[in-house]
Amino acid sequence: MPFPVPPSDTSSQLRHRLKPFLRAAGYLAIGASAFLFARHVDGHALTRALGQARLSLLAVAGLLALGQLACRASVFRTLILPVVALPRLRVQRFMLATSATSALLPGRAGEFMRAFLLKRDNNVAVASTAAVTAVEKSMEILCLFLVLAPVPYLLPQLPAWVERAMLGAAGVAASLLLMAVVLATRARPPRWLASFSAGLGIVRRPALLAKALPVELGSWLLDFACVLAVMRAVGVSAPAASGLLVLLAVNLAIAIPVVPGNLGTFELGAVASLQPFGVSPDLGLAVGLLYHMAQVLPVATLALLDSRFIVEK
């Protein structure tokens, strides 16, 4: 008589079987959206916009993207300090490797890579890294909301989805941080939760958290400057504050990664956010493509030059 399969195993098998279908559904949704936008894109105008883009401003955008990565590395180094003290250069290389991995592989591959490297090189429990990552993401969302807070005053006639998205982001960030505080302040967490609770140590050290907050804000401001540089490079004449909507729309579009490097969703977010300002789909697509390249190419190039870091030891 066969033994019954435990419920947890059944659930795991079901998720494993459904994963290809869910991924295919994601691809179909992206493909359908891309088709709807592509119908309105003038290929010649897109090629002309890309060919006439100012290289000096694109180079500035690439440098700003690297500056943003450096800020994010500094934030992560501060957040993980209660668990392990890491040299600044080592954290920069961690972030370089993980960002390049996320650009090449689907899902949250970069975050898995970071957890692997920290476990391999510094014996940091994967659960602790996951906890630090949860606090990191909460801070990212909260700081994005703070950067976007002036948008209703700068752009009075906004699409209805903007306000809902901003309030939703603030609610998610507040909820995650509240959960982190509750878990971190438990006097004696269960044994299975001990490593995760240790990763939330930053919540018990508000001075360190306050130190990371302005750096995270700075990383978003650098990202905003990167968007503006790309917009100016292709000659978009929309108000500068429209770059904040590009920032919001792109990050909403890539919140659930489906394809490697968020190819397609990233660009669709840029196109959709610029249309209310009279920016044509071809010019919006040029912004999305070049902004994406500014985010990926400098990081991938440096990671390739430093690829020995992945296999050392």
C-alpha positions as CSV (number, residue, x, y, z in Angstrom):
1,M,0.0,0.0,0.0
2,P,1.6,3.3,-1.0
3,F,2.3,5.9,1.7
4,P,0.2,9.1,1.5
5,V,2.1,12.1,0.3
6,P,2.4,14.8,3.1
7,P,0.4,17.9,2.4
8,S,3.5,20.1,2.3
9,D,5.0,17.8,-0.4
10,T,1.8,17.9,-2.4
11,S,1.8,21.7,-2.2
12,S,5.4,21.8,-3.3
13,Q,4.7,19.5,-6.2
14,L,1.7,21.5,-7.3
15,R,3.8,24.7,-7.3
16,H,6.5,23.0,-9.3
17,R,4.0,21.8,-11.9
18,L,2.3,25.2,-12.1
19,K,5.5,27.2,-12.4
20,P,6.0,26.7,-16.2
21,F,2.3,27.7,-16.8
22,L,2.6,30.8,-14.7
23,R,5.8,31.8,-16.4
24,A,4.2,31.2,-19.8
25,A,1.2,33.3,-18.8
26,G,3.6,36.1,-17.8
27,Y,5.4,35.9,-21.1
28,L,2.1,36.0,-22.9
29,A,0.9,39.1,-20.9
30,I,4.2,40.9,-21.7
31,G,4.0,39.9,-25.3
32,A,0.4,41.1,-25.7
33,S,1.3,44.4,-24.0
34,A,4.4,44.8,-26.2
35,F,2.3,44.1,-29.3
36,L,-0.3,46.7,-28.3
37,F,2.4,49.3,-27.8
38,A,4.4,48.3,-30.9
39,R,1.4,48.9,-33.1
40,H,1.8,52.6,-32.4
41,V,5.6,52.7,-32.6
42,D,7.2,54.2,-35.7
43,G,10.3,52.1,-36.4
44,H,12.0,54.8,-38.4
45,A,11.4,57.4,-35.7
46,L,12.7,55.0,-33.0
47,T,15.8,54.3,-35.0
48,R,16.3,58.0,-35.6
49,A,15.9,58.8,-31.9
50,L,18.4,56.1,-30.8
51,G,20.9,57.2,-33.5
52,Q,20.7,60.9,-32.6
53,A,20.9,60.4,-28.8
54,R,23.6,62.4,-27.2
55,L,26.4,60.1,-26.2
56,S,27.8,62.4,-23.5
57,L,24.5,62.4,-21.6
58,L,24.2,58.6,-22.0
59,A,27.7,58.3,-20.5
60,V,26.6,60.5,-17.6
61,A,23.5,58.3,-17.1
62,G,25.8,55.2,-16.9
63,L,28.0,56.9,-14.3
64,L,24.9,57.9,-12.3
65,A,23.7,54.2,-12.4
66,L,27.1,53.1,-11.0
67,G,26.7,55.8,-8.3
68,Q,23.3,54.4,-7.4
69,L,24.8,50.9,-7.1
70,A,27.5,52.2,-4.8
71,C,24.9,53.8,-2.6
72,R,22.9,50.6,-2.5
73,A,26.0,48.7,-1.5
74,S,26.6,51.1,1.3
75,V,23.1,50.7,2.6
76,F,23.3,46.9,2.5
77,R,26.7,47.1,4.4
78,T,25.0,49.1,7.1
79,L,21.9,46.9,7.3
80,I,23.9,43.7,7.7
81,L,26.4,45.2,10.2
82,P,24.6,43.7,13.3
83,V,25.2,40.2,11.6
84,V,28.7,40.6,10.2
85,A,31.1,43.5,9.5
86,L,32.1,43.4,5.9
87,P,34.8,45.5,4.2
88,R,33.4,48.2,1.9
89,L,35.2,46.9,-1.2
90,R,33.9,43.4,-0.6
91,V,30.3,44.6,-0.4
92,Q,30.7,46.6,-3.6
93,R,31.8,43.5,-5.4
94,F,28.9,41.5,-3.9
95,M,26.5,44.1,-5.3
96,L,28.2,44.1,-8.6
97,A,28.0,40.4,-9.0
98,T,24.4,40.2,-7.8
99,S,23.2,43.1,-10.0
100,A,24.9,41.5,-13.1
101,T,23.2,38.1,-12.2
102,S,19.8,39.8,-12.0
103,A,20.4,41.4,-15.4
104,L,21.1,38.0,-17.0
105,L,18.8,35.6,-15.3
106,P,15.0,35.6,-14.5
107,G,13.4,36.0,-11.1
108,R,15.4,37.2,-8.1
109,A,18.5,35.4,-9.1
110,G,20.8,38.2,-8.0
111,E,19.5,38.0,-4.4
112,F,20.1,34.3,-4.4
113,M,23.6,34.9,-5.6
114,R,24.2,37.4,-2.8
115,A,22.9,34.9,-0.2
116,F,25.2,32.3,-1.7
117,L,28.3,34.5,-1.6
118,L,27.7,35.6,2.0
119,K,27.2,32.0,3.1
120,R,30.3,30.8,1.2
121,D,32.7,33.6,2.1
122,N,31.4,34.8,5.5
123,N,29.3,31.9,6.8
124,V,26.2,34.2,7.1
125,A,23.0,32.1,7.4
126,V,20.8,32.3,4.3
127,A,17.8,33.2,6.6
128,S,19.8,36.2,8.0
129,T,20.5,37.5,4.5
130,A,16.8,37.0,3.7
131,A,15.9,39.1,6.7
132,V,18.3,41.9,5.8
133,T,17.0,41.8,2.2
134,A,13.4,42.2,3.5
135,V,14.4,45.3,5.5
136,E,16.4,46.6,2.5
137,K,13.4,46.3,0.2
138,S,11.1,47.9,2.7
139,M,13.5,50.9,3.0
140,E,13.8,51.1,-0.8
141,I,10.0,51.3,-1.2
142,L,9.7,53.8,1.6
143,C,12.4,56.1,0.2
144,L,10.9,55.8,-3.3
145,F,7.6,57.1,-1.8
146,L,9.4,60.0,-0.2
147,V,11.1,60.9,-3.4
148,L,7.8,60.8,-5.2
149,A,5.9,62.7,-2.6
150,P,6.1,66.1,-4.4
151,V,4.7,64.6,-7.6
152,P,1.0,65.6,-7.0
153,Y,2.1,69.2,-6.4
154,L,4.5,69.3,-9.4
155,L,2.1,67.6,-11.8
156,P,-1.4,68.4,-10.8
157,Q,-3.1,66.5,-13.7
158,L,-1.9,63.0,-12.9
159,P,-3.3,59.6,-14.1
160,A,-5.5,58.0,-11.5
161,W,-3.1,55.1,-11.0
162,V,-0.3,57.3,-9.8
163,E,-1.8,58.2,-6.4
164,R,-3.0,54.7,-5.8
165,A,0.4,53.3,-6.6
166,M,2.1,55.7,-4.3
167,L,-0.2,55.0,-1.4
168,G,0.1,51.3,-2.0
169,A,3.9,51.4,-2.0
170,A,3.8,53.4,1.3
171,G,1.4,50.9,2.8
172,V,3.5,47.9,1.8
173,A,6.7,49.5,3.1
174,A,5.1,50.4,6.5
175,S,3.6,46.9,6.9
176,L,6.9,45.2,6.1
177,L,8.8,47.4,8.6
178,L,6.2,46.9,11.3
179,M,6.5,43.1,10.8
180,A,10.3,43.4,11.1
181,V,10.0,45.4,14.3
182,V,7.6,42.8,15.8
183,L,9.9,39.9,14.9
184,A,13.1,41.7,15.9
185,T,11.8,42.7,19.4
186,R,10.7,39.2,20.4
187,A,12.7,38.3,23.4
188,R,13.2,34.6,22.6
189,P,12.3,33.7,19.0
190,P,11.7,30.1,18.1
191,R,14.8,28.2,17.1
192,W,13.7,27.9,13.5
193,L,13.3,31.7,13.4
194,A,16.6,32.6,15.2
195,S,18.7,33.2,12.1
196,F,16.0,35.3,10.5
197,S,15.6,37.3,13.7
198,A,19.3,37.9,13.8
199,G,19.2,39.4,10.3
200,L,16.6,41.9,11.7
201,G,19.2,43.2,14.2
202,I,19.3,46.5,12.3
203,V,15.8,47.3,13.5
204,R,17.1,47.1,17.1
205,R,19.7,49.7,16.3
206,P,17.8,52.9,15.1
207,A,21.0,54.9,14.9
208,L,22.3,52.6,12.1
209,L,19.0,52.6,10.4
210,A,19.0,56.4,10.5
211,K,22.5,56.3,8.9
212,A,21.3,54.2,6.0
213,L,18.1,56.2,5.3
214,P,19.7,59.3,3.6
215,V,22.0,57.1,1.6
216,E,19.0,55.2,0.2
217,L,17.3,58.4,-0.5
218,G,20.4,59.5,-2.4
219,S,20.4,56.3,-4.5
220,W,16.9,57.1,-5.7
221,L,17.8,60.7,-6.5
222,L,20.7,59.4,-8.6
223,D,18.3,57.1,-10.3
224,F,16.0,60.1,-11.0
225,A,19.0,62.0,-12.4
226,C,19.8,59.0,-14.6
227,V,16.2,59.1,-16.1
228,L,16.5,62.9,-16.7
229,A,19.9,62.4,-18.5
230,V,18.4,59.8,-20.8
231,M,15.3,61.9,-21.5
232,R,17.4,64.9,-22.4
233,A,19.7,62.7,-24.5
234,V,16.9,61.8,-26.8
235,G,15.3,65.2,-26.8
236,V,12.2,64.6,-24.7
237,S,10.7,68.0,-23.8
238,A,8.3,66.8,-21.0
239,P,8.7,68.5,-17.6
240,A,11.5,67.3,-15.4
241,A,9.0,66.0,-12.9
242,S,7.7,63.5,-15.5
243,G,11.0,61.6,-14.8
244,L,9.6,60.8,-11.4
245,L,6.6,59.0,-13.1
246,V,9.1,57.1,-15.3
247,L,10.8,56.0,-12.0
248,L,7.5,54.9,-10.5
249,A,6.2,53.1,-13.6
250,V,9.4,51.2,-14.3
251,N,9.7,50.0,-10.7
252,L,6.0,48.9,-10.7
253,A,6.5,47.1,-14.0
254,I,9.5,45.1,-12.8
255,A,8.2,44.5,-9.3
256,I,7.4,40.9,-10.3
257,P,10.3,39.7,-12.5
258,V,9.3,37.4,-15.3
259,V,12.0,37.6,-18.0
260,P,15.8,38.0,-17.6
261,G,16.8,41.5,-16.9
262,N,13.1,42.6,-17.0
263,L,13.5,43.0,-20.7
264,G,10.3,44.4,-22.1
265,T,8.5,45.2,-18.9
266,F,11.1,47.9,-18.1
267,E,10.6,49.6,-21.5
268,L,6.7,49.3,-21.3
269,G,6.8,51.1,-18.0
270,A,8.7,54.0,-19.5
271,V,6.4,54.2,-22.6
272,A,3.2,54.2,-20.5
273,S,4.5,56.9,-18.0
274,L,5.5,59.3,-20.7
275,Q,2.4,59.1,-22.9
276,P,0.3,61.5,-20.7
277,F,2.9,64.2,-21.5
278,G,2.4,63.9,-25.2
279,V,5.6,61.8,-25.7
280,S,5.2,59.5,-28.7
281,P,5.5,55.8,-28.2
282,D,8.7,55.6,-30.3
283,L,10.4,58.3,-28.3
284,G,9.1,56.8,-25.0
285,L,10.5,53.4,-26.1
286,A,13.9,55.0,-26.9
287,V,13.9,56.4,-23.4
288,G,13.1,53.0,-21.9
289,L,15.7,51.2,-24.0
290,L,18.5,53.7,-23.3
291,Y,17.6,54.0,-19.6
292,H,17.7,50.2,-19.3
293,M,21.0,50.0,-21.1
294,A,22.4,52.7,-18.7
295,Q,21.4,50.5,-15.8
296,V,22.7,47.3,-17.1
297,L,25.7,47.8,-19.4
298,P,28.1,49.5,-17.0
299,V,27.3,47.0,-14.2
300,A,27.6,44.0,-16.6
301,T,30.9,45.3,-18.0
302,L,32.5,45.8,-14.6
303,A,31.2,42.5,-13.4
304,L,32.7,40.8,-16.4
305,L,36.1,42.4,-15.6
306,D,35.8,41.2,-12.0
307,S,34.2,37.8,-12.8
308,R,37.0,36.0,-10.9
309,F,35.2,37.1,-7.7
310,I,32.4,34.6,-8.3
311,V,34.7,31.6,-8.5
312,E,37.5,32.6,-6.1
313,K,38.1,30.3,-3.2
